[in-house]
Amino acid sequence: MGTYTRLGSYLLASELAGDPLGAIHRAVVTAGNGFDRHVLVRAFSEELFQAGIGTRIADASRVVPLLGGARLFGQGYRVEGGKTPHVAWDYVPGRSLAQLIEKARHEQIPFGVDHALTVIQGVAQGVVQMHAKGVNHGLLSPHSVWVSFEGATQIVDAPFSALVKGVLSKAPGARQKLAPYLQGPETNAVQQDLFALGAVLYELLTFEQVPVGGDLQGALDRATLKAAQEEAPLPAEIRAFLGRLMLGRQPFTTMDAFNAELERVLYDGEYSPTTFNMAFFMHTLFREENDRDTTAMKAEQGDNYLAYTPAGETLRSGATRVQHIDGHAEEQASQKNKTLLIAGGVAAVVILGLGYLFMNRQKGVQKQLADLQLLQVQIQQQQADLNAKAQAEAQKATDIQKQLSETKSADEKAKLQKQLAEAQQRKADIEQQQEAAKQHQQQLAEQQKAAEARAAAVPQVAPPPPPAPKPEAPKPAPMQPAASPVPEAVPAPQPVAPQPIAQAQVVETPPQVVRQVAPIFPIRAMQMRWELNQDHNVFLRVYVGEQGQPLKVMVKQGISGPYGFDEAAIDAANKSTFAPATRDGKPIRAWIEIHYRFQRQR
């Protein structure tokens, strides 16, 4: 049995991230003497307690409802007061963005522009939503952001960031550590958060913090993409974007204006920000931590928590959790880690082996096999992400149903019923996506089977070249000086002759629609009662990325006028899912045309 530290209703199991505000822990919620669930708990530092955060943290409960329970801010928030106030929310496996930057910098692992934009896109969505609710963050930094091992981001201090900022003047240590992100104008909440967002993006790209009180223009001019292990300057459009965020020149006056420019930078350039790429990066960077967390959590789920009940406080005994996993069982845990690493290595060898198995033969078929294997991995990651989303929506629906059974207000019931219907619709959409992903995986399996069949036939087309050693020759014979007639036959050009056949085997497939979301009949057309008695058609062109995401949507043939049909079709297309085009098995970007029909309303 492990040893835990009680903090209010929770048993702290492991510290996952330390930062200027304190620490984020993985904690256990118990039911009697058994395990119930895991949560994340924010414990505040002694400095912040001395500054007075304990007297103000209860106000975070008023902010939580304004955030609407969005996953971008964490879900299931609970605020507990007492002598050691703290905040808890639903557990998400991952690490803080500050830890991600530090580890990537320390291990010199390329981070890349696409990864940086994936993260900043999620953070920006959260900031925009906060301001839409009339709430500003005020304290945004890499410590504010939690990055899941599946590549998604959350702003986990949103409910209490403004409260912490209110006492920060009395916490000089924390203020000094957060100073690079607090240089925006104090009197303008929008510019304040946008400066911090720019400082986070700058750090993601350069692995360096924005200088405090220094020459920001010079820092931007000198900045290089160290995150991508390049010495070239930042791309011009990103440097200009950062300049608008941090230098106060042509600043974004509204969050809508900022969001529009961010979308342009994300999708009009050569970038492809996706959570799939980010998930691969997180699993690469934090493989050991993820394995260690998984092992510890399984042990915690099987623990008996009798010693932590009121009746069993005197029975507490046994090794600590750290000793149990990393101490007395160190050799066993090490062996498990080795097994996991070997398994990962075997998987990597299998994938890489597909590309090199017939290195001296026709490489096109083998490359296709390797690319199909990569697509299979991506689909599996997508399925895991969809499974997590389905579980979250199911839990949300359960919580809403519970609130619905407890409330007596007719208005509140109507509101909850609407939320329940939306949650059920989202769950149905996710189930459709799961089915589509399953079908896509089956298609990839069929393509892989066909490619393997072609690979099996390759030796008949291009046999491996000589030399064929004499029976008495030792194994290293190919390295000996050749004096026999066999080596003289090696340079003969005949084995290279099938080259045109390999060229002919290149296969291209266009993008396909996996799930086409139905458009909503525009309210403006309903209000204007414009031609409701006939169907309306909109034809779009969608630029599909390598992961099947819609990068651009253009109207090929639409409906002119202020009725909203084109906008509704574009919105539906952006919510749809696609299978990417492929060239020789490798996903590529390509256009696809889709048609939306708005059926008559009477």
C-alpha positions as CSV (number, residue, x, y, z in Angstrom):
1,M,0.0,0.0,0.0
2,G,1.3,3.5,-0.8
3,T,1.4,6.5,1.5
4,Y,-0.5,9.6,0.5
5,T,-0.8,13.1,1.8
6,R,-4.3,14.3,2.6
7,L,-5.4,17.7,1.3
8,G,-9.0,18.3,2.0
9,S,-11.1,15.7,0.2
10,Y,-8.2,14.4,-1.8
11,L,-5.2,12.1,-1.3
12,L,-2.1,13.5,-3.1
13,A,-0.3,10.7,-4.8
14,S,2.4,12.4,-7.0
15,E,3.6,15.9,-7.8
16,L,3.4,16.2,-11.6
17,A,4.4,19.9,-12.1
18,G,6.0,22.5,-9.9
19,D,5.7,26.2,-10.9
20,P,5.7,29.8,-9.4
21,L,2.2,29.3,-8.0
22,G,2.9,26.0,-6.2
23,A,2.4,22.5,-7.7
24,I,0.0,20.4,-9.6
25,H,-0.6,16.9,-8.2
26,R,-2.2,13.7,-9.3
27,A,-4.6,12.9,-6.5
28,V,-7.1,10.1,-5.5
29,V,-10.7,10.4,-4.6
30,T,-11.9,7.5,-2.5
31,A,-15.2,5.9,-1.9
32,G,-15.1,4.3,1.6
33,N,-11.8,2.4,1.7
34,G,-11.7,1.9,-2.1
35,F,-10.6,3.8,-5.1
36,D,-13.1,6.1,-6.9
37,R,-11.2,8.2,-9.4
38,H,-8.2,10.3,-10.2
39,V,-8.1,14.1,-10.2
40,L,-5.6,16.9,-10.7
41,V,-5.1,19.2,-7.7
42,R,-3.6,22.6,-7.6
43,A,-1.8,23.3,-4.3
44,F,-0.6,26.9,-3.7
45,S,2.8,27.9,-2.5
46,E,3.5,29.2,1.0
47,E,4.4,32.5,-0.5
48,L,1.0,32.9,-2.0
49,F,-0.6,31.8,1.3
50,Q,1.3,34.6,3.0
51,A,0.2,37.0,0.3
52,G,-3.5,36.2,1.0
53,I,-4.7,33.8,-1.7
54,G,-6.4,31.7,1.0
55,T,-8.9,34.5,1.7
56,R,-9.8,35.0,-2.0
57,I,-9.7,31.5,-3.6
58,A,-13.4,30.9,-2.8
59,D,-14.3,33.5,-5.4
60,A,-13.0,31.1,-8.1
61,S,-16.3,29.2,-7.6
62,R,-18.1,32.2,-9.2
63,V,-15.8,32.2,-12.2
64,V,-16.2,28.4,-13.0
65,P,-19.8,28.7,-14.2
66,L,-18.8,31.5,-16.6
67,L,-16.4,29.2,-18.3
68,G,-19.3,26.9,-19.2
69,G,-17.6,23.6,-18.4
70,A,-15.5,23.8,-21.6
71,R,-12.8,21.2,-21.8
72,L,-10.4,24.0,-22.8
73,F,-10.3,25.0,-19.1
74,G,-10.5,21.6,-17.5
75,Q,-13.8,20.1,-16.2
76,G,-15.3,19.2,-12.9
77,Y,-13.7,22.1,-11.0
78,R,-14.0,22.0,-7.2
79,V,-12.7,24.7,-4.9
80,E,-12.0,23.9,-1.2
81,G,-11.1,26.4,1.4
82,G,-9.9,25.8,5.0
83,K,-6.4,26.2,6.3
84,T,-4.8,25.0,3.0
85,P,-7.2,26.1,0.1
86,H,-6.8,24.3,-3.1
87,V,-8.5,23.6,-6.5
88,A,-9.2,20.2,-8.2
89,W,-10.5,19.2,-11.6
90,D,-10.8,16.1,-13.7
91,Y,-7.7,14.1,-14.4
92,V,-6.0,14.4,-17.8
93,P,-2.7,12.6,-18.4
94,G,-0.1,15.1,-19.5
95,R,2.4,17.7,-18.3
96,S,2.6,21.5,-18.3
97,L,3.7,23.5,-21.3
98,A,6.6,24.9,-19.2
99,Q,7.8,21.3,-18.6
100,L,7.4,20.5,-22.3
101,I,9.5,23.5,-23.4
102,E,12.2,22.7,-20.7
103,K,12.5,19.0,-21.7
104,A,12.6,19.7,-25.4
105,R,15.3,22.3,-24.9
106,H,17.3,20.1,-22.5
107,E,17.1,17.0,-24.8
108,Q,17.5,19.1,-28.0
109,I,14.4,17.5,-29.6
110,P,13.1,19.5,-32.5
111,F,9.7,21.2,-31.7
112,G,8.9,22.9,-35.0
113,V,6.6,25.6,-36.1
114,D,3.6,23.2,-36.6
115,H,3.8,22.0,-33.0
116,A,4.1,25.6,-31.7
117,L,1.1,26.7,-33.7
118,T,-0.9,23.6,-32.6
119,V,-0.4,24.6,-28.9
120,I,-1.0,28.3,-29.5
121,Q,-4.2,27.6,-31.4
122,G,-5.6,25.8,-28.4
123,V,-4.5,28.4,-25.9
124,A,-5.8,31.2,-28.1
125,Q,-9.2,29.6,-28.3
126,G,-9.4,29.5,-24.6
127,V,-8.4,33.2,-24.2
128,V,-10.9,34.2,-26.9
129,Q,-13.7,32.3,-25.1
130,M,-12.7,33.9,-21.7
131,H,-13.0,37.4,-23.1
132,A,-16.3,36.5,-24.8
133,K,-17.6,35.7,-21.3
134,G,-16.3,39.0,-19.9
135,V,-13.3,37.4,-18.1
136,N,-9.7,38.1,-18.8
137,H,-6.8,35.9,-17.8
138,G,-4.2,38.4,-16.7
139,L,-1.5,35.8,-15.7
140,L,-1.1,33.7,-18.9
141,S,2.2,31.8,-19.1
142,P,3.5,28.3,-20.0
143,H,2.7,27.3,-16.4
144,S,-1.0,28.0,-17.2
145,V,-1.2,25.5,-20.0
146,W,-1.6,21.7,-19.5
147,V,-0.8,19.6,-22.6
148,S,-2.3,16.2,-22.7
149,F,-0.4,13.1,-23.9
150,E,-2.9,13.1,-26.8
151,G,-1.8,16.6,-27.9
152,A,-4.8,18.7,-26.6
153,T,-4.3,21.9,-24.5
154,Q,-6.1,23.3,-21.5
155,I,-5.8,26.6,-19.6
156,V,-6.0,25.0,-16.2
157,D,-5.6,28.2,-14.1
158,A,-8.4,30.1,-15.8
159,P,-10.9,30.0,-12.8
160,F,-8.4,31.6,-10.4
161,S,-5.7,33.4,-12.4
162,A,-7.2,36.8,-11.8
163,L,-7.4,36.1,-8.1
164,V,-3.7,35.1,-8.0
165,K,-2.8,38.2,-9.9
166,G,-4.6,40.3,-7.3
167,V,-2.2,39.1,-4.6
168,L,0.9,38.9,-6.8
169,S,2.3,42.2,-5.6
170,K,2.8,40.6,-2.2
171,A,4.5,37.5,-3.7
172,P,7.8,38.9,-5.2
173,G,9.2,35.5,-5.9
174,A,6.3,34.4,-8.1
175,R,6.1,37.8,-9.7
176,Q,9.7,37.7,-10.7
177,K,9.4,34.3,-12.3
178,L,6.2,35.4,-14.2
179,A,7.7,38.8,-15.2
180,P,8.4,37.9,-18.9
181,Y,4.6,37.4,-19.5
182,L,3.4,40.4,-17.5
183,Q,4.7,43.2,-19.7
184,G,1.5,44.0,-21.4
185,P,-0.4,47.3,-20.6
186,E,-2.0,47.0,-17.2
187,T,-4.9,49.2,-18.2
188,N,-6.0,47.1,-21.3
189,A,-7.1,43.6,-20.5
190,V,-7.2,42.5,-24.2
191,Q,-3.7,43.8,-24.9
192,Q,-2.4,42.3,-21.6
193,D,-3.5,38.8,-22.6
194,L,-2.4,39.1,-26.2
195,F,1.1,40.2,-25.1
196,A,1.3,37.1,-22.8
197,L,0.1,34.9,-25.7
198,G,2.8,36.4,-27.9
199,A,5.4,35.8,-25.2
200,V,4.3,32.1,-25.0
201,L,4.5,31.7,-28.8
202,Y,8.0,33.4,-28.8
203,E,9.2,30.9,-26.2
204,L,7.8,27.9,-28.0
205,L,9.6,28.9,-31.2
206,T,12.9,30.0,-29.7
207,F,13.2,28.1,-26.4
208,E,14.0,31.4,-24.8
209,Q,11.9,33.8,-22.6
210,V,11.0,37.3,-23.8
211,P,13.5,39.7,-22.2
212,V,12.1,41.7,-19.3
213,G,12.3,45.4,-19.9
214,G,14.7,44.9,-22.8
215,D,14.7,45.5,-26.5
216,L,11.7,43.5,-27.7
217,Q,12.2,44.6,-31.3
218,G,15.8,43.5,-31.2
219,A,14.9,40.2,-29.7
220,L,12.4,39.5,-32.5
221,D,15.0,40.5,-35.1
222,R,17.6,38.2,-33.6
223,A,15.3,35.3,-32.9
224,T,16.0,32.0,-34.6
225,L,14.0,28.8,-34.8
226,K,16.0,27.0,-32.1
227,A,13.0,24.9,-31.4
228,A,13.4,23.4,-34.9
229,Q,17.2,23.3,-34.6
230,E,17.6,25.9,-37.3
231,E,19.6,29.0,-37.3
232,A,17.3,30.8,-39.8
233,P,15.3,33.8,-38.6
234,L,11.7,33.4,-37.7
235,P,9.4,33.3,-40.7
236,A,8.5,36.8,-41.7
237,E,4.7,36.4,-41.3
238,I,5.1,34.9,-37.8
239,R,7.6,37.7,-36.8
240,A,5.1,40.3,-38.0
241,F,2.3,38.5,-36.0
242,L,4.4,38.5,-32.9
243,G,5.2,42.2,-33.4
244,R,1.5,43.1,-33.4
245,L,1.1,41.1,-30.2
246,M,4.1,42.4,-28.2
247,L,5.3,45.7,-29.7
248,G,2.1,47.7,-29.6
249,R,2.3,48.5,-33.3
250,Q,-1.0,48.0,-35.2
251,P,-2.4,46.2,-32.1
252,F,-5.5,44.0,-32.3
253,T,-8.2,46.1,-30.9
254,T,-10.6,43.2,-30.4
255,M,-10.3,39.4,-29.8
256,D,-12.3,38.8,-33.0
257,A,-9.7,40.7,-35.0
258,F,-6.9,38.8,-33.4
259,N,-8.7,35.5,-34.0
260,A,-9.2,36.2,-37.7
261,E,-5.5,37.0,-38.2
262,L,-4.5,33.9,-36.2
263,E,-6.6,31.8,-38.5
264,R,-5.0,33.3,-41.5
265,V,-1.5,32.6,-40.2
266,L,-2.5,29.0,-39.3
267,Y,-4.1,28.0,-42.6
268,D,-2.9,30.3,-45.4
269,G,0.7,29.5,-44.9
270,E,2.6,26.2,-45.3
271,Y,1.8,25.0,-41.8
272,S,-0.3,22.1,-40.7
273,P,-1.1,22.4,-37.0
274,T,-2.8,19.2,-35.8
275,T,-3.3,17.4,-32.4
276,F,-2.1,14.2,-34.1
277,N,1.4,15.6,-34.7
278,M,1.4,17.0,-31.2
279,A,0.3,13.6,-29.7
280,F,3.3,11.9,-31.4
281,F,5.6,14.5,-30.1
282,M,4.2,14.2,-26.5
283,H,4.5,10.4,-26.6
284,T,8.1,10.7,-27.8
285,L,9.1,13.4,-25.3
286,F,7.3,12.0,-22.2
287,R,7.3,8.2,-22.9
288,E,9.0,7.3,-19.6
289,E,6.8,9.7,-17.6
290,N,3.7,8.3,-19.2
291,D,4.7,4.7,-18.5
292,R,5.5,5.6,-14.9
293,D,2.2,7.4,-14.4
294,T,0.3,4.4,-15.9
295,T,2.1,2.0,-13.6
296,A,1.5,4.1,-10.5
297,M,-2.2,4.8,-11.3
298,K,-2.9,1.0,-11.7
299,A,-1.3,0.5,-8.3
300,E,-3.4,3.3,-6.8
301,Q,-6.6,1.9,-8.3
302,G,-5.9,-1.4,-6.4
303,D,-4.9,0.1,-3.1
304,N,-7.0,-0.3,0.1
305,Y,-7.6,3.2,1.6
306,L,-8.8,2.0,5.0
307,A,-5.9,3.8,6.7
308,Y,-7.1,7.1,5.3
309,T,-10.7,6.8,6.6
310,P,-11.6,8.4,9.9
311,A,-11.7,4.9,11.5
312,G,-8.4,3.8,10.1
313,E,-6.1,6.7,10.7
314,T,-4.1,4.8,13.3
315,L,-3.6,1.9,10.9
316,R,-1.6,3.8,8.3
317,S,1.6,1.9,7.4
318,G,3.6,0.6,4.5
319,A,6.1,1.9,2.0
320,T,5.6,5.2,0.4
321,R,4.3,5.3,-3.2
322,V,7.7,6.4,-4.4
323,Q,9.4,3.6,-2.5
324,H,6.8,1.1,-3.8
325,I,7.4,2.0,-7.4
326,D,10.9,3.5,-7.6
327,G,12.6,2.1,-4.5
328,H,12.1,-1.4,-3.2
329,A,10.7,-2.5,-6.6
330,E,13.2,-0.5,-8.6
331,E,14.6,-3.6,-10.4
332,Q,11.2,-4.8,-11.3
333,A,10.1,-1.4,-12.5
334,S,13.3,-1.1,-14.5
335,Q,12.6,-4.5,-16.1
336,K,9.1,-3.3,-17.0
337,N,10.5,-0.1,-18.5
338,K,13.0,-2.2,-20.5
339,T,10.2,-4.4,-21.7
340,L,8.2,-1.4,-22.8
341,L,11.2,0.2,-24.5
342,I,12.0,-3.1,-26.3
343,A,8.4,-3.4,-27.4
344,G,8.6,0.2,-28.8
345,G,11.9,-0.6,-30.4
346,V,10.5,-3.7,-32.0
347,A,7.6,-1.6,-33.4
348,A,10.0,1.0,-34.7
349,V,12.1,-1.7,-36.3
350,V,9.1,-3.2,-38.0
351,I,8.1,0.1,-39.4
352,L,11.5,1.1,-40.5
353,G,12.2,-2.4,-41.8
354,L,9.4,-2.2,-44.2
355,G,11.3,0.6,-45.9
356,Y,14.6,-1.2,-46.0
357,L,13.7,-4.8,-46.5
358,F,14.1,-4.7,-50.3
359,M,16.6,-1.7,-50.4
360,N,18.2,-3.0,-53.5
361,R,14.9,-3.8,-55.2
362,Q,11.9,-1.8,-56.1
363,K,11.6,0.8,-53.2
364,G,8.2,2.2,-54.2
365,V,6.2,-0.7,-52.8
366,Q,8.1,-0.8,-49.6
367,K,7.7,2.9,-49.1
368,Q,4.0,2.5,-49.5
369,L,4.0,-0.2,-46.8
370,A,5.8,2.0,-44.4
371,D,3.5,4.9,-45.1
372,L,0.4,2.7,-44.6
373,Q,1.8,1.6,-41.3
374,L,2.2,5.2,-40.2
375,L,-1.4,5.9,-41.2
376,Q,-2.5,2.9,-39.2
377,V,-0.8,4.4,-36.1
378,Q,-2.4,7.8,-36.8
379,I,-5.9,6.2,-37.0
380,Q,-5.3,4.4,-33.7
381,Q,-4.4,7.7,-32.1
382,Q,-7.5,9.2,-33.5
383,Q,-9.6,6.3,-32.1
384,A,-8.0,6.7,-28.7
385,D,-8.8,10.5,-28.7
386,L,-12.4,9.8,-29.8
387,N,-12.8,7.2,-27.1
388,A,-11.7,9.8,-24.5
389,K,-14.1,12.3,-25.9
390,A,-17.0,9.8,-25.9
391,Q,-16.3,9.1,-22.2
392,A,-16.1,12.8,-21.3
393,E,-19.5,13.5,-23.1
394,A,-21.1,10.5,-21.4
395,Q,-19.9,11.7,-18.0
396,K,-21.2,15.2,-18.8
397,A,-24.6,13.9,-19.8
398,T,-24.8,11.9,-16.6
399,D,-23.9,15.1,-14.6
400,I,-26.5,17.1,-16.4
401,Q,-29.2,14.4,-15.8
402,K,-28.3,14.4,-12.1
403,Q,-28.7,18.3,-12.0
404,L,-32.0,17.9,-13.9
405,S,-33.4,15.6,-11.4
406,E,-32.4,17.9,-8.5
407,T,-33.5,21.3,-9.8
408,K,-37.0,22.6,-9.3
409,S,-36.8,25.8,-11.5
410,A,-38.6,25.5,-14.8
411,D,-36.1,27.9,-16.4
412,E,-33.2,25.9,-15.1
413,K,-34.8,22.6,-16.3
414,A,-35.3,24.0,-19.8
415,K,-31.6,25.2,-19.8
416,L,-30.4,21.8,-18.6
417,Q,-32.6,19.9,-21.1
418,K,-31.0,21.9,-23.9
419,Q,-27.5,21.2,-22.6
420,L,-28.4,17.5,-22.3
421,A,-29.7,17.4,-25.9
422,E,-26.5,19.1,-27.1
423,A,-24.3,16.6,-25.1
424,Q,-26.2,13.7,-26.6
425,Q,-25.9,15.1,-30.1
426,R,-22.1,15.6,-29.5
427,K,-21.9,12.0,-28.3
428,A,-23.8,10.8,-31.4
429,D,-21.4,12.8,-33.6
430,I,-18.4,11.2,-31.9
431,E,-19.9,7.7,-32.4
432,Q,-20.2,8.5,-36.1
433,Q,-16.6,9.6,-36.2
434,Q,-15.6,6.4,-34.3
435,E,-17.4,4.3,-36.9
436,A,-15.8,6.3,-39.8
437,A,-12.3,5.9,-38.2
438,K,-13.0,2.2,-38.0
439,Q,-14.0,2.0,-41.6
440,H,-10.9,4.0,-42.6
441,Q,-8.7,1.6,-40.7
442,Q,-10.3,-1.3,-42.5
443,Q,-9.6,0.4,-45.8
444,L,-6.0,0.9,-44.8
445,A,-5.7,-2.7,-43.9
446,E,-7.0,-3.7,-47.3
447,Q,-4.5,-1.4,-49.0
448,Q,-1.7,-2.7,-46.8
449,K,-2.6,-6.3,-47.8
450,A,-2.5,-5.4,-51.4
451,A,0.8,-3.7,-51.0
452,E,2.2,-6.7,-49.2
453,A,1.1,-8.9,-52.1
454,R,2.9,-6.6,-54.5
455,A,6.0,-6.7,-52.3
456,A,5.9,-10.5,-52.3
457,A,6.1,-10.4,-56.1
458,V,9.0,-8.0,-56.2
459,P,11.8,-10.7,-56.1
460,Q,10.5,-12.1,-59.4
461,V,10.8,-8.8,-61.1
462,A,14.1,-7.6,-59.6
463,P,16.1,-10.4,-58.0
464,P,18.9,-9.4,-55.6
465,P,22.1,-8.8,-57.5
466,P,25.1,-11.2,-57.4
467,P,27.8,-12.0,-56.3
468,A,26.9,-15.6,-55.6
469,P,29.9,-16.9,-53.6
470,K,31.5,-20.2,-54.2
471,P,30.6,-22.9,-51.6
472,E,34.2,-22.8,-50.2
473,A,34.3,-19.0,-49.9
474,P,33.9,-17.6,-46.4
475,K,31.0,-15.2,-45.5
476,P,33.0,-12.0,-45.9
477,A,33.7,-13.0,-49.5
478,P,32.0,-9.9,-51.0
479,M,34.7,-7.7,-49.3
480,Q,37.6,-9.8,-50.8
481,P,39.3,-8.8,-54.0
482,A,37.3,-10.4,-56.8
483,A,39.3,-12.5,-59.2
484,S,36.6,-14.9,-60.3
485,P,34.3,-14.4,-63.3
486,V,31.3,-14.0,-61.0
487,P,32.0,-10.4,-59.9
488,E,32.6,-9.4,-63.5
489,A,28.9,-10.3,-64.2
490,V,27.7,-8.0,-61.4
491,P,27.8,-4.6,-63.1
492,A,25.6,-5.9,-66.0
493,P,22.7,-3.5,-66.4
494,Q,20.0,-6.2,-66.8
495,P,18.8,-6.1,-63.2
496,V,18.1,-2.4,-63.5
497,A,15.9,-2.8,-66.5
498,P,12.6,-3.1,-64.6
499,Q,12.8,0.6,-63.5
500,P,9.8,1.7,-65.6
501,I,7.7,-1.0,-63.9
502,A,8.3,0.5,-60.5
503,Q,7.3,3.9,-61.9
504,A,4.0,2.5,-63.1
505,Q,3.1,1.2,-59.6
506,V,2.7,4.7,-58.2
507,V,-0.9,5.0,-57.0
508,E,-2.8,8.2,-56.2
509,T,-6.1,8.3,-54.4
510,P,-8.2,11.5,-54.0
511,P,-9.5,12.8,-50.7
512,Q,-12.7,11.2,-49.5
513,V,-15.5,12.4,-47.2
514,V,-15.6,10.3,-44.0
515,R,-18.4,12.2,-42.3
516,Q,-20.2,15.1,-43.9
517,V,-21.9,17.2,-41.3
518,A,-25.3,18.4,-42.3
519,P,-25.7,22.2,-42.6
520,I,-28.2,24.1,-40.5
521,F,-30.8,26.0,-42.5
522,P,-29.7,29.7,-42.0
523,I,-31.8,31.7,-39.5
524,R,-31.4,34.8,-41.6
525,A,-33.2,33.2,-44.5
526,M,-35.9,32.0,-42.2
527,Q,-36.3,35.5,-40.7
528,M,-36.4,37.1,-44.2
529,R,-38.7,34.2,-45.4
530,W,-36.6,34.0,-48.6
531,E,-37.7,31.2,-51.0
532,L,-38.5,28.8,-48.2
533,N,-40.5,26.6,-50.6
534,Q,-37.6,25.4,-52.7
535,D,-34.2,23.7,-52.3
536,H,-31.0,25.6,-52.3
537,N,-27.6,24.1,-53.3
538,V,-24.1,25.2,-52.4
539,F,-21.0,23.6,-54.0
540,L,-17.7,23.9,-52.1
541,R,-14.0,23.1,-52.7
542,V,-12.2,21.9,-49.6
543,Y,-8.5,21.7,-49.2
544,V,-7.8,18.6,-47.1
545,G,-4.6,18.3,-45.2
546,E,-2.4,15.2,-44.5
547,Q,-4.4,14.3,-41.4
548,G,-7.7,14.7,-43.1
549,Q,-8.4,18.1,-41.6
550,P,-10.1,20.8,-43.7
551,L,-7.4,23.5,-44.2
552,K,-9.3,25.8,-46.5
553,V,-12.9,26.0,-47.8
554,M,-13.9,27.9,-50.9
555,V,-17.3,28.5,-52.5
556,K,-17.4,27.1,-56.0
557,Q,-21.0,27.9,-56.6
558,G,-23.1,29.5,-53.9
559,I,-26.1,31.6,-53.2
560,S,-25.6,35.4,-53.4
561,G,-27.2,37.7,-50.9
562,P,-27.3,38.1,-47.1
563,Y,-29.2,34.9,-46.5
564,G,-26.4,32.9,-44.9
565,F,-26.4,29.7,-47.1
566,D,-22.7,29.9,-48.1
567,E,-21.7,30.6,-44.5
568,A,-23.7,27.7,-43.2
569,A,-22.2,25.3,-45.8
570,I,-18.7,26.5,-45.0
571,D,-19.3,26.0,-41.2
572,A,-20.6,22.4,-41.9
573,A,-17.6,21.6,-44.1
574,N,-15.2,22.8,-41.4
575,K,-16.9,20.4,-38.9
576,S,-16.8,17.5,-41.3
577,T,-14.0,14.8,-41.4
578,F,-12.1,13.6,-44.4
579,A,-9.6,10.9,-45.4
580,P,-6.6,12.5,-47.0
581,A,-5.4,12.0,-50.6
582,T,-2.5,9.7,-51.0
583,R,0.4,9.4,-53.4
584,D,2.0,6.0,-53.3
585,G,0.5,5.4,-49.9
586,K,1.7,8.7,-48.4
587,P,-0.9,11.2,-47.3
588,I,-0.8,14.5,-49.2
589,R,-2.8,17.8,-49.4
590,A,-5.4,18.0,-52.1
591,W,-8.7,19.5,-53.0
592,I,-12.1,17.8,-52.9
593,E,-15.5,19.1,-54.0
594,I,-18.6,18.6,-51.9
595,H,-22.2,19.6,-52.3
596,Y,-24.7,20.8,-49.7
597,R,-28.4,20.9,-50.3
598,F,-30.7,23.0,-48.0
599,Q,-34.1,21.4,-48.2
600,R,-37.2,23.5,-48.5
601,Q,-38.8,24.5,-45.2
602,R,-42.5,24.4,-46.3
